[in-house]
Amino acid sequence: MTATDTLPVAHLQRLLEEVVEEKGIKKPRYTVSAGSKNGDNYIGLLYRVEVREGDAAEPVLRLIIKAMPLSLRRRQDAELVKFFDNEFSMYRDVLPALGRFAAAAAAGVDGGVVDAARPGFAADAFPYAPPLHSGRQECRGAGEGEDALVLEDMLPLGFRLQDRRVGLDVHHVRAVLRSLAYLHASSMAMEDQRPDEFAELRGLIKETLFRASNPFGPQIEIMAKKTDDYVKDRFPEGSTGYKRMRSLMDSYMKEMLRLSSPSPDGGNTICHGDCWTNNVLFKYSKSGDVEEACLLDFQISRYAPPVLDIAYLIFCCTTREFRDEHLDRLLGEYHDQLSANLRRFAIPDKVYPKKTMEKQMRERMCFGFGMAAMTVPLFLADSDEIPDMDEQFDKGTEIDMTIESRNAPERNKRIADVLEEMIDRGWL
């Protein structure tokens, strides 16, 4: 969309005006533009808004507004309100609570020293996600389809989005793992130190993607069955690899729900849930080095073993060549960082020892193959190849989430590589 002076949806414009009024801006002037390109955001609409005071040249407020799709049938048939409720709970309740806990715990350990906050951020804000300014939920009085989030726009603070088709190099992956290690450690520490308060937060987070009642389940199963075509050149029908692949794909939704459920042996945490290239913003130094990763999009966050986030990130956003060179070292660095965070929060290493992580990897790392089979075809597709879901729902045609891409050779190689690696490492 070209830049305009108002949001194209009336209820979003009203929400924006409420936020501006709360901020005390008397004579607002708006510049509205698209917040993403086709294929960069799959569940919802994104708008970028700059707010200026009167004739001022510089914005006084920079926002991202995330809203429900315009298609009524898509919202209702796909039960998208469940995804928005999950994300709202993360931004409104879970992340602020983890930020407050971490700041208080670190201050106690460090003799009152707390990390410096970003400009405009509360001192105890969760440091690796944008703060929530406002929002609306249907369950809290908003009209149907009016669920929306108003978030801080991180781009003016120096953060940038990577190209989803390119993937991530070791410096970007390392930055994401640092942010995940903080999220996971603060969650584990809070559960250890404040179990009752944490239990309330945990109760706000529901499994949205692999729940048995997901109306998209049949379409997801169809996508999973396409894996046969992606790997057939390397793993023909009847081969050992084919049989291992089918052991997961024949009951895909059921198996992925099992893998993404909390471990009965402990070692669980609040997981990001959707940790791939387009759900992370990166900040760079003047020399171009990756300094920091900011986590976005918490619609499928869950309470589960932290290795799920790692498996998703690594096997959906990197190549086999990358993993052969870096994976083992990165896994060690992640656990070292998580353990250092736990110690900073005065939590002993026994909460998540290396042997627990290794056991979870043996049992659950194949989650990464399940996610790669579903997402890599989307991640590698060009923008004009992404299905228009609103159009399909509004026309009443059968929903088709499969993609025939010009990048099919790379897609097939990437997915076959993941399957091969899962077998080689004994994870599938």
N, C-alpha and C positions, 0 to 999 in steps of 0.2 A: 504494500500500500504506500502511496505517497503521503508525505507529512500533512497533517490537518491540524485544526485548532480545537477539535472536540473528538471524543471517542465515538466510534460508530454505533455503539450500543447504549441505549438510554440509561439502563440501570447501572452500567459501569461509569457513565459520566456523573450520575448522582453520587456514586460512591467516591469518585475522585474529588468532587466538590466538598464532600463531607470531610475528607482527609485534609484538604487544603484549609478549610475553615478551622479545623482542630489545630492546625499548625500556625494559625494567626496570620495567614497571608490575605491581605485585604483586597488587592486588585490583581487577581491571578490572570496570567496569560499562558495558554497551553500550547505545546507542540507535541503532537501525537504521531508516532510512527510504528511500523511493525516491529515486534520484539523478536521474531524468528523467521526463518525461511521455511518453505515447504520441506517436510522431512526432518526438520530439526526438533519439532515438538509434536508428539503423537496424541496426547490427550489434553486438548484445550487450546485456547487462544492466548497469545502473548502480545501485549502492547507496551511500548516504551513511551514514557511521558516526561517531558521537561516542563517545569512550572517556573515562570518568571514573575517577579513583582513589578507590575506596571510596565514601564518602558525599559526596565533594566536589561542589560545585554546578557548577563550571566544568570543561569537558572539558580533558584534557591532550593529547589527540590527536584530530585531525579528518581523516577519510580519505574517499576515493572508491574504491570497488572496482568495477572493470570486468571483466565475465566473459562467457564464451560463452553463447549462447542455450541454453535448456533442451532444445530439440528436437534429438534425436540426428540425425534425417534432415536437418534444416536445416544442422547443423554439418558433416555429412559431404557431403551433396549439393552444398552451396555452397562447400565447401572453405574454411570460415571460418578454419581454423587458419593459412592463409597470411596473412590480414589481421592476425591477432593476432601472428604472428611478426614481421611488418613493424613493427607498433607497438611491440612489446617491444624490438626492435633500436633503434628511435629513442629510446625512453625510457632504456634501459639503457646503450647504447653511443654512439650518434651525438650526441645532445644534450649529455650530459656531456663528451664529447671536444671538441665545439665550444665549450662553456663554458670548459673548461680552456685551450684554445688562445687564445680571445679574451681571457681575463683575463691570460694571460702576455704576449700580443702588446701589449695596451693598456698594461700595466704598463711594458713596454720603451719604448714611445713616450712615455708620459706621465710618465716619471721615477718609476715605482713607484706611481702612483695608480691604484687599481682602483675601479670602481663599488661603492658600498655594497650589500651583499647584503640581501635581505629577512630579517626575523627567522626563525630556524630554517633558513635556507638556507646552504649552503656558499658561501664567498666566490667560488668559481669555478664556481658552478652556472650553467647556461644560464638567462638572466634572464626569458625570455618563454614559459615552459612550466612546469607543475607538476612537482616532483621525484618520482621513483619511490622508494617505500619498499621494495617487495618485489614478487614475482610468481612465477608458475609457467608453464612451457611444456611441452607434450607432448614436444617434441624434447629437453628437458632432464630428463625423468623423470616429469613429471606424467601422470596418467591421461588417457585420451581425454575431451575436453570440459572438462578442469579448468584450461585456460589462463585466467589472470587477472592483472590488474595492480592494485597497491595504490598509489594516488597521494595526494599532499597535496590536501586540499580547499581550494580557493582562495577560497571564499565568505567564510570568517571573516576573510580578509585584505582584504575590501572589494570583491571581484570579483563581477560579476553577469552573467546571461545576458540577451540581447536577445530579443524576440519574433521568431521566424523568419518570421512572415507579414508583419511590418511592413517589414523590410529595414533598411538602414543609412543614416544621414545622413552628411554630409561629415566630421563630427568623429570618428565611429566608423570610417569608412573610413580616414581619415588615421592613426588609431592602429594599425589592423591593418597598414597599409603600413609603418609604422615598425618593427613587430615582424618583418614579413617581410623588410624590408631588412636587419635584423640577422642573421636566420637565413641569408639568401642571402649576405651579405657574409662572415660568419664561415666559411661553407662554401667560398666562392671563395678566401678568404685562406688557409685551411688547405690546400686543394689546391695552391695556389701555393707555399707555404712548406714543407709537409710532405707531398709527393705520395705517398710510400709508405704512411704512416700513414692518409692520407685514402682511398687506394685500398682499404684494408681495410674502412673504414667504408662506403664506397660499395658494396662487395660484399655488405653485409648488407641493402641496400635493394633490393627487387624490385618490378617492376610487378605490382600485384595486380588492378587493375580491368580494364584493357584488354588483358591478356595473351590470347593466342590460345586458351589452354586453359581460360579462365574458364567454368565450367559455366553461369553465368548469362548468357553471351553471347547466346544466342537470345532470352531474355526482354528483355535490354537492347536488342537490335535491334528487337523489337516495340514497345518504348517509343519508340524513335527514329522509327519509322514513323508514330506518332501525330502527329508534328509537322505532317503535311499538314493535319490537322483544325484544329490550333491557328492556322495562318497563312492558311488558305484564303480568308478574307474579304478580306485585303489582298493576298495573292499567290496568285491562282487558278492552277489547272493550266495550264501553257503559258506563263505569264509568266516574265520574266527572273529575278525573285526566286525563283519556284518551282524553276526549273532550277538556280539556284545552291544552293538548299537541298538539292535531291536529289543534287547532286554530293558532298555530305558524308554525307547520310543513307542513300544506297543501299548504301554499304559502311561503315556507321557504326563498327563495332568496329575494322576494319582501318585506317580513316582516323584514328580517335582514338588508336590505338596509334602510328601514324606521327607524329602531332602531339605526343604525349607522350614520345617517345623523345629521348635526348640529341642535341643538335645536333652534327654532324660538324665544324662550324666553331668549336667551343668556346663559352664563355659559358654553361656549365651550372652547376648548383648542386643542393644538397639542397632539394627543394621540399616544402612542407607537403602538398600534394596534394589536400586536401579543405577548402579555406579558404572556409567559408561561415558564416553568422550563428551557428549553433548550435555551431560548433567554435571559438568565441572567447568568452572572458570579458572583461568590461570593468570597469575601476576608475575611480571618479569622485571628484572633489574635493568638498569640503563645499558648494561652490556649484553642483555638478552638472555641471561640465565633465569631459569624457573625458580621463583622464590616461594610461591604459595599456591595452594589449590583451594577454591571455594566450592562447597558442595551445594547442588541445587536439586529440586524435584524429588520430593519425598512421598510420592503417591503410593509406592509399593514398599515403603519401609515396613520392617517386621522385627520381631524379637526372635533371634535364632543365633546359631554359631557364627562368629565373625568371618570364618573362612568363606562363607557364601559371597560376601562383598568382594573378597580377594579373587575368588574364582571367576566371578562375573567380569570384573575389571580386566584381569589378566588374559582370559581366554576369549574375550569378545573384542578387545581393543588393542591386541598386540599380535605379532606374527610368531610362527614356530622358531624362526631364526633368532628373534629377540629372546624368546623364552629359553632356548638352549644356552644362550650366553648369560642371561641375567636372572632367571627365575629363582634359583636356589638362594642366591645372595639377597634378592629382594625380600623373599619370605623371611630370611633371618633378620634383615633390617627392620621389617615390620614388627616382628615379635620383640626385638630389642626396644623399639620405640614405644610400643604398647606397654611393655614392662617398666620402662622409665617413667611413663605417664602414671602408671599405677603407683609406683613408689613415690612420685611427687604428690599423689593424693593420699599418701600414707597407707597404701594397700599392699600387703605382702605378695610376693611372687606366686604363692600357692593358689591365688585366685585364677590365674590362667598360665600355668607352666607350659614350657615348650612341648612336653609330652602330650598335653591335652590338645594343643594345636595340631600336632602330628597325627593324633588319633582322628581328629575331626577331618583332617585332609584325606586320610585313607577312606573315611566313611562318606564324605560329602563333596569332595573336590569335583566329582563327576557332574555336580550341579553346573559347573562351568561349561561342560559340553552341552547340557540341555539348554542353557541360555544361548550359547553360540548358535545352535541349530535354529533357534527361533529368531534371534536378533541380527546376526551377521548379514543375512540377506537384506535386511532393512538398512543397516548401517552403511553398507557398501553401495547401495542404490543411488543413482542420481536423483535429484529433486523431482524431475518430471516423470520418474518411474514409481513414485510413492502413490499408492491408491488414495483417492479422495473419499474418505470414509463418510463424510457428511452427505456427499452425493449418492453414495450407495444406499445409505439408510433412507434418505428422502425419496429416492426412486422406488424403494421397496424391493430392490434386487437382492439376490443372495449375496451375503457378505463374503468377499474374497480378499483375504489378507496376504495372499502369495504374490511374489514379485518375479517377473521375468526381466532380468537385468542385463545390460551391456557388460557389466562387470562379473558375469557368471563364472569365467575361469578363475578369477581371484577368489570369489565366494567359495567355489568348490574346493580349491586348494586350502583355504583357511579352515573350513569345517572339517575336511579330511585330516588336516594336520592336527587339529584338536583331538579328534577321535584317536588317531595314532598315538598321540602323546599320552592320552588317558590310559590306553592299553599298556604302553611301555612302562608307565610309572605305577601300574597296578591300581589305578583309581577307578577303573571300569571293567 
